[in-house]
């Protein structure tokens, strides 16, 4: 079932924050937490899952933090949703075989079709597009002078 959980919202916000504020540098989780108001206990778990699934790359050390693992135009919101749904381990009730005839033959197919349409839209929405929306909304960027060895995936 497609539902907006806190963990899902935090994951999308964190990836957009990193893409928007990194400027080719790493972004510390404490900075993401401060800017987005995400509790660090939720944030670290989500960030590690995003690293594990190739959305983010983590760097340890004094200049450590997180950066995108690939260009932001190549990361879709749909990918992030699938990763978090897997992490949450929630079962989609629409996919269960039991239920009333109306539920199984009428209501659930409608719900499944709507979820498919939403996921198609999320699959076609990139982190680049969300960063562009942030620019259009005049959200200030916090770029720190940084490590030129880290590629800038902002283009």
DRENPA-3360 file (N, C-alpha, C; in nm, 2 decimals, always signed):
BEGIN
1 = XXXXXXXX = +0.08/-0.12/+0.00/+0.00/+0.00/+0.00/+0.09/+0.12/+0.00 ~ +0.06/+0.22/-0.08/+0.13/+0.34/-0.09/+0.08/+0.44/+0.01 ~ +0.16/+0.46/+0.12/+0.11/+0.56/+0.22/+0.24/+0.64/+0.25 ~ +0.21/+0.76/+0.29/+0.32/+0.85/+0.33/+0.35/+0.84/+0.47 ~ +0.46/+0.76/+0.50/+0.50/+0.75/+0.64/+0.61/+0.86/+0.67 ~ +0.63/+0.87/+0.80/+0.74/+0.97/+0.84/+0.87/+0.93/+0.78 ~ +0.90/+0.80/+0.78/+1.03/+0.75/+0.73/+1.04/+0.78/+0.58 ~ +0.93/+0.76/+0.51/+0.94/+0.79/+0.36/+0.95/+0.94/+0.34;
9 = XXXXXXXX = +0.88/+1.02/+0.41/+0.89/+1.16/+0.39/+1.04/+1.21/+0.43 ~ +1.09/+1.16/+0.54/+1.23/+1.19/+0.58/+1.33/+1.15/+0.47 ~ +1.31/+1.03/+0.41/+1.41/+0.98/+0.31/+1.41/+1.08/+0.19 ~ +1.29/+1.11/+0.14/+1.28/+1.20/+0.02/+1.34/+1.33/+0.06 ~ +1.31/+1.39/+0.17/+1.36/+1.52/+0.21/+1.51/+1.52/+0.23 ~ +1.56/+1.41/+0.28/+1.71/+1.40/+0.30/+1.78/+1.40/+0.17 ~ +1.73/+1.32/+0.08/+1.80/+1.31/-0.05/+1.79/+1.44/-0.13 ~ +1.68/+1.51/-0.12/+1.67/+1.64/-0.19/+1.76/+1.74/-0.11;
17 = XXXXXXXX = +1.77/+1.74/+0.02/+1.85/+1.82/+0.09/+2.00/+1.81/+0.05 ~ +2.04/+1.68/+0.04/+2.18/+1.65/+0.00/+2.20/+1.70/-0.14 ~ +2.11/+1.68/-0.23/+2.13/+1.72/-0.37/+2.13/+1.87/-0.38 ~ +2.05/+1.94/-0.30/+2.03/+2.08/-0.31/+2.15/+2.16/-0.24 ~ +2.20/+2.11/-0.13/+2.29/+2.18/-0.05/+2.44/+2.13/-0.07 ~ +2.46/+2.02/-0.13/+2.60/+1.97/-0.13/+2.69/+2.05/-0.22 ~ +2.65/+2.08/-0.34/+2.74/+2.15/-0.43/+2.87/+2.08/-0.46 ~ +2.86/+1.95/-0.46/+2.98/+1.86/-0.49/+3.05/+1.82/-0.36;
25 = XXXXXXXX = +3.00/+1.86/-0.25/+3.07/+1.83/-0.12/+2.98/+1.72/-0.05 ~ +3.03/+1.67/+0.06/+2.94/+1.59/+0.14/+2.86/+1.68/+0.24 ~ +2.75/+1.62/+0.28/+2.66/+1.69/+0.37/+2.65/+1.61/+0.50 ~ +2.67/+1.67/+0.61/+2.66/+1.60/+0.74/+2.52/+1.57/+0.78 ~ +2.49/+1.46/+0.84/+2.36/+1.43/+0.88/+2.31/+1.53/+0.98 ~ +2.40/+1.58/+1.07/+2.35/+1.69/+1.16/+2.30/+1.81/+1.09 ~ +2.36/+1.84/+0.98/+2.30/+1.96/+0.90/+2.17/+1.93/+0.84 ~ +2.15/+1.81/+0.79/+2.02/+1.77/+0.73/+1.92/+1.77/+0.84;
33 = XXXXXXXX = +1.95/+1.71/+0.96/+1.86/+1.71/+1.07/+1.82/+1.85/+1.11 ~ +1.91/+1.94/+1.12/+1.88/+2.08/+1.15/+1.79/+2.15/+1.05 ~ +1.83/+2.14/+0.92/+1.75/+2.21/+0.82/+1.61/+2.15/+0.80 ~ +1.60/+2.02/+0.81/+1.47/+1.95/+0.78/+1.39/+1.92/+0.90 ~ +1.45/+1.93/+1.02/+1.38/+1.90/+1.14/+1.35/+1.75/+1.16 ~ +1.44/+1.67/+1.11/+1.43/+1.53/+1.11/+1.51/+1.48/+1.23 ~ +1.45/+1.40/+1.32/+1.52/+1.34/+1.43/+1.64/+1.25/+1.38 ~ +1.76/+1.27/+1.44/+1.87/+1.20/+1.39/+1.86/+1.05/+1.40;
41 = XXXXXXXX = +1.78/+1.00/+1.50/+1.77/+0.85/+1.51/+1.69/+0.79/+1.39 ~ +1.60/+0.87/+1.33/+1.53/+0.82/+1.21/+1.63/+0.84/+1.09 ~ +1.69/+0.96/+1.09/+1.77/+1.00/+0.97/+1.88/+0.90/+0.95 ~ +1.96/+0.87/+1.04/+2.08/+0.78/+1.02/+2.04/+0.64/+0.96 ~ +1.93/+0.59/+1.02/+1.88/+0.46/+0.96/+1.84/+0.47/+0.82 ~ +1.77/+0.57/+0.78/+1.73/+0.59/+0.64/+1.85/+0.62/+0.55 ~ +1.94/+0.70/+0.60/+2.06/+0.73/+0.52/+2.14/+0.61/+0.49 ~ +2.16/+0.52/+0.59/+2.23/+0.40/+0.57/+2.17/+0.31/+0.47;
49 = XXXXXXXX = +2.03/+0.30/+0.47/+1.96/+0.22/+0.37/+1.98/+0.28/+0.23 ~ +1.98/+0.41/+0.22/+2.00/+0.47/+0.09/+2.14/+0.45/+0.04 ~ +2.24/+0.45/+0.13/+2.37/+0.41/+0.09/+2.38/+0.27/+0.04 ~ +2.32/+0.18/+0.12/+2.32/+0.04/+0.08/+2.25/+0.01/-0.05 ~ +2.16/+0.09/-0.09/+2.09/+0.07/-0.22/+2.14/+0.16/-0.33 ~ +2.25/+0.23/-0.31/+2.32/+0.30/-0.42/+2.26/+0.44/-0.45 ~ +2.18/+0.49/-0.37/+2.12/+0.63/-0.39/+2.23/+0.73/-0.33 ~ +2.28/+0.70/-0.22/+2.38/+0.79/-0.15/+2.51/+0.72/-0.14;
57 = XXXXXXXX = +2.62/+0.79/-0.12/+2.75/+0.74/-0.08/+2.79/+0.81/+0.05 ~ +2.84/+0.73/+0.14/+2.88/+0.78/+0.27/+3.03/+0.80/+0.27 ~ +3.08/+0.90/+0.34/+3.22/+0.92/+0.36/+3.25/+0.94/+0.51 ~ +3.35/+0.87/+0.56/+3.38/+0.88/+0.70/+3.49/+0.99/+0.72 ~ +3.51/+1.03/+0.84/+3.62/+1.12/+0.87/+3.58/+1.26/+0.89 ~ +3.68/+1.35/+0.91/+3.65/+1.49/+0.95/+3.57/+1.56/+0.84 ~ +3.59/+1.53/+0.71/+3.51/+1.59/+0.60/+3.40/+1.49/+0.56 ~ +3.36/+1.40/+0.65/+3.26/+1.30/+0.62/+3.12/+1.35/+0.60;
65 = XXXXXXXX = +3.04/+1.26/+0.56/+2.90/+1.30/+0.54/+2.84/+1.21/+0.43 ~ +2.74/+1.27/+0.36/+2.67/+1.19/+0.26/+2.67/+1.28/+0.13 ~ +2.67/+1.21/+0.02/+2.66/+1.28/-0.11/+2.58/+1.18/-0.20 ~ +2.53/+1.23/-0.31/+2.46/+1.15/-0.41/+2.56/+1.05/-0.47 ~ +2.51/+0.92/-0.49/+2.60/+0.82/-0.55/+2.60/+0.83/-0.70 ~ +2.50/+0.91/-0.76/+2.50/+0.93/-0.90/+2.42/+1.06/-0.92 ~ +2.42/+1.10/-1.05/+2.36/+1.23/-1.08/+2.21/+1.24/-1.03 ~ +2.18/+1.36/-0.99/+2.04/+1.37/-0.93/+1.93/+1.36/-1.04;
73 = XXXXXXXX = +1.97/+1.38/-1.16/+1.87/+1.35/-1.27/+1.85/+1.21/-1.30 ~ +1.93/+1.12/-1.24/+1.92/+0.98/-1.25/+1.86/+0.91/-1.13 ~ +1.82/+0.99/-1.03/+1.75/+0.93/-0.91/+1.61/+0.97/-0.91 ~ +1.52/+0.87/-0.91/+1.38/+0.91/-0.91/+1.32/+0.89/-0.77 ~ +1.21/+0.96/-0.74/+1.14/+0.95/-0.62/+1.09/+0.81/-0.60 ~ +1.05/+0.75/-0.71/+1.00/+0.61/-0.71/+1.10/+0.52/-0.65 ~ +1.23/+0.53/-0.68/+1.33/+0.45/-0.63/+1.34/+0.46/-0.48 ~ +1.33/+0.58/-0.43/+1.34/+0.61/-0.28/+1.22/+0.54/-0.21;
81 = XXXXXXXX = +1.10/+0.56/-0.27/+0.98/+0.50/-0.22/+0.99/+0.35/-0.20 ~ +1.04/+0.28/-0.31/+1.06/+0.14/-0.30/+1.16/+0.09/-0.19 ~ +1.26/+0.17/-0.18/+1.36/+0.13/-0.08/+1.30/+0.15/+0.06 ~ +1.23/+0.25/+0.09/+1.18/+0.28/+0.22/+1.06/+0.18/+0.25 ~ +0.98/+0.15/+0.15/+0.88/+0.05/+0.17/+0.94/-0.09/+0.20 ~ +1.05/-0.12/+0.14/+1.12/-0.25/+0.17/+1.17/-0.24/+0.32 ~ +1.22/-0.13/+0.36/+1.28/-0.11/+0.49/+1.17/-0.12/+0.59 ~ +1.05/-0.07/+0.56/+0.94/-0.07/+0.66/+0.87/-0.21/+0.66;
89 = XXXXXXXX = +0.88/-0.28/+0.56/+0.83/-0.42/+0.56/+0.68/-0.42/+0.57 ~ +0.61/-0.32/+0.52/+0.46/-0.32/+0.53/+0.40/-0.41/+0.42 ~ +0.30/-0.48/+0.45/+0.23/-0.56/+0.36/+0.12/-0.48/+0.30 ~ +0.10/-0.49/+0.17/-0.01/-0.42/+0.10/-0.14/-0.50/+0.11 ~ -0.23/-0.45/+0.19/-0.36/-0.52/+0.20/-0.43/-0.54/+0.07 ~ -0.41/-0.46/-0.03/-0.48/-0.48/-0.16/-0.43/-0.60/-0.23 ~ -0.31/-0.65/-0.19/-0.26/-0.77/-0.26/-0.30/-0.90/-0.19 ~ -0.37/-0.89/-0.08/-0.41/-1.01/-0.01/-0.52/-1.08/-0.08;
97 = XXXXXXXX = -0.52/-1.21/-0.09/-0.63/-1.28/-0.17/-0.76/-1.29/-0.10 ~ -0.77/-1.28/+0.03/-0.89/-1.29/+0.10/-0.97/-1.16/+0.10 ~ -1.10/-1.18/+0.11/-1.19/-1.06/+0.12/-1.32/-1.09/+0.05 ~ -1.41/-0.99/+0.05/-1.54/-1.00/-0.01/-1.52/-0.99/-0.16 ~ -1.62/-1.04/-0.23/-1.62/-1.04/-0.38/-1.61/-0.90/-0.43 ~ -1.68/-0.80/-0.37/-1.67/-0.66/-0.42/-1.53/-0.61/-0.39 ~ -1.48/-0.64/-0.27/-1.34/-0.60/-0.24/-1.24/-0.65/-0.33 ~ -1.24/-0.78/-0.36/-1.14/-0.85/-0.44/-1.16/-0.81/-0.59;
105 = XXXXXXXX = -1.28/-0.79/-0.64/-1.30/-0.77/-0.78/-1.32/-0.63/-0.82 ~ -1.36/-0.54/-0.73/-1.39/-0.40/-0.76/-1.30/-0.30/-0.70 ~ -1.30/-0.31/-0.56/-1.23/-0.20/-0.49/-1.07/-0.22/-0.50 ~ -1.03/-0.34/-0.48/-0.88/-0.36/-0.48/-0.82/-0.33/-0.62 ~ -0.88/-0.38/-0.73/-0.83/-0.34/-0.86/-0.82/-0.19/-0.88 ~ -0.92/-0.12/-0.83/-0.91/+0.03/-0.84/-0.79/+0.08/-0.76 ~ -0.78/+0.03/-0.64/-0.67/+0.08/-0.56/-0.53/+0.04/-0.62 ~ -0.52/-0.08/-0.67/-0.39/-0.12/-0.74/-0.36/-0.03/-0.86;
113 = XXXXXXXX = -0.47/+0.00/-0.94/-0.45/+0.08/-1.06/-0.40/+0.22/-1.01 ~ -0.46/+0.28/-0.91/-0.42/+0.41/-0.86/-0.28/+0.41/-0.81 ~ -0.24/+0.31/-0.74/-0.10/+0.30/-0.69/-0.01/+0.29/-0.80 ~ -0.04/+0.21/-0.91/+0.05/+0.20/-1.02/+0.06/+0.33/-1.09 ~ -0.04/+0.41/-1.11/-0.04/+0.54/-1.17/+0.05/+0.63/-1.09 ~ +0.03/+0.63/-0.96/+0.11/+0.72/-0.87/+0.26/+0.68/-0.88 ~ +0.29/+0.55/-0.88/+0.43/+0.51/-0.89/+0.49/+0.55/-1.02 ~ +0.41/+0.54/-1.13/+0.46/+0.58/-1.26/+0.50/+0.73/-1.25;
121 = XXXXXXXX = +0.42/+0.81/-1.19/+0.45/+0.95/-1.18/+0.58/+0.97/-1.09 ~ +0.59/+0.90/-0.98/+0.70/+0.91/-0.89/+0.83/+0.86/-0.97 ~ +0.81/+0.76/-1.05/+0.93/+0.71/-1.13/+0.98/+0.81/-1.23 ~ +0.89/+0.90/-1.27/+0.93/+1.00/-1.37/+0.96/+1.14/-1.30 ~ +0.96/+1.14/-1.17/+0.99/+1.26/-1.10/+1.13/+1.24/-1.04 ~ +1.23/+1.33/-1.08/+1.37/+1.31/-1.04/+1.40/+1.41/-0.93 ~ +1.51/+1.37/-0.86/+1.56/+1.46/-0.76/+1.60/+1.60/-0.82 ~ +1.65/+1.59/-0.94/+1.68/+1.72/-1.01/+1.56/+1.81/-1.02;
129 = XXXXXXXX = +1.44/+1.75/-1.06/+1.32/+1.83/-1.07/+1.28/+1.89/-0.93 ~ +1.30/+1.81/-0.83/+1.26/+1.87/-0.69/+1.36/+1.98/-0.65 ~ +1.49/+1.96/-0.69/+1.58/+2.07/-0.66/+1.55/+2.20/-0.74 ~ +1.50/+2.18/-0.86/+1.46/+2.29/-0.95/+1.34/+2.36/-0.88 ~ +1.25/+2.29/-0.83/+1.13/+2.34/-0.76/+1.18/+2.42/-0.64 ~ +1.28/+2.37/-0.56/+1.33/+2.44/-0.45/+1.39/+2.57/-0.49 ~ +1.46/+2.57/-0.60/+1.52/+2.70/-0.65/+1.41/+2.80/-0.69 ~ +1.31/+2.75/-0.76/+1.19/+2.83/-0.80/+1.12/+2.89/-0.67;
137 = XXXXXXXX = +1.12/+2.82/-0.56/+1.06/+2.86/-0.44/+1.15/+2.95/-0.35 ~ +1.27/+2.98/-0.41/+1.37/+3.06/-0.35/+1.42/+3.01/-0.21 ~ +1.43/+2.88/-0.20/+1.49/+2.82/-0.08/+1.64/+2.84/-0.08 ~ +1.69/+2.90/+0.02/+1.83/+2.93/+0.03/+1.91/+2.81/+0.04 ~ +2.03/+2.81/-0.03/+2.12/+2.70/-0.03/+2.23/+2.73/+0.07 ~ +2.28/+2.62/+0.14/+2.39/+2.63/+0.23/+2.51/+2.56/+0.17 ~ +2.59/+2.62/+0.09/+2.70/+2.56/+0.03/+2.83/+2.59/+0.11 ~ +2.90/+2.48/+0.15/+3.02/+2.50/+0.23/+3.14/+2.49/+0.13;
145 = XXXXXXXX = +3.24/+2.57/+0.15/+3.36/+2.55/+0.07/+3.41/+2.41/+0.10 ~ +3.45/+2.33/-0.01/+3.47/+2.20/+0.02/+3.57/+2.13/-0.06 ~ +3.56/+2.00/-0.05/+3.65/+1.90/-0.11/+3.63/+1.89/-0.26 ~ +3.72/+1.93/-0.34/+3.71/+1.93/-0.48/+3.72/+1.79/-0.54 ~ +3.76/+1.69/-0.45/+3.77/+1.56/-0.50/+3.64/+1.49/-0.52 ~ +3.53/+1.55/-0.47/+3.40/+1.49/-0.47/+3.33/+1.54/-0.59 ~ +3.28/+1.45/-0.68/+3.21/+1.50/-0.80/+3.09/+1.58/-0.77 ~ +3.06/+1.68/-0.85/+2.93/+1.76/-0.83/+2.83/+1.70/-0.93;
153 = XXX = +2.73/+1.63/-0.87/+2.63/+1.57/-0.96/+2.51/+1.66/-0.97 ~ +2.53/+1.79/-0.96/+2.41/+1.88/-0.97/+2.36/+1.90/-1.11 ~ +2.44/+1.86/-1.21/+2.39/+1.88/-1.35/+2.33/+1.76/-1.41;
% end
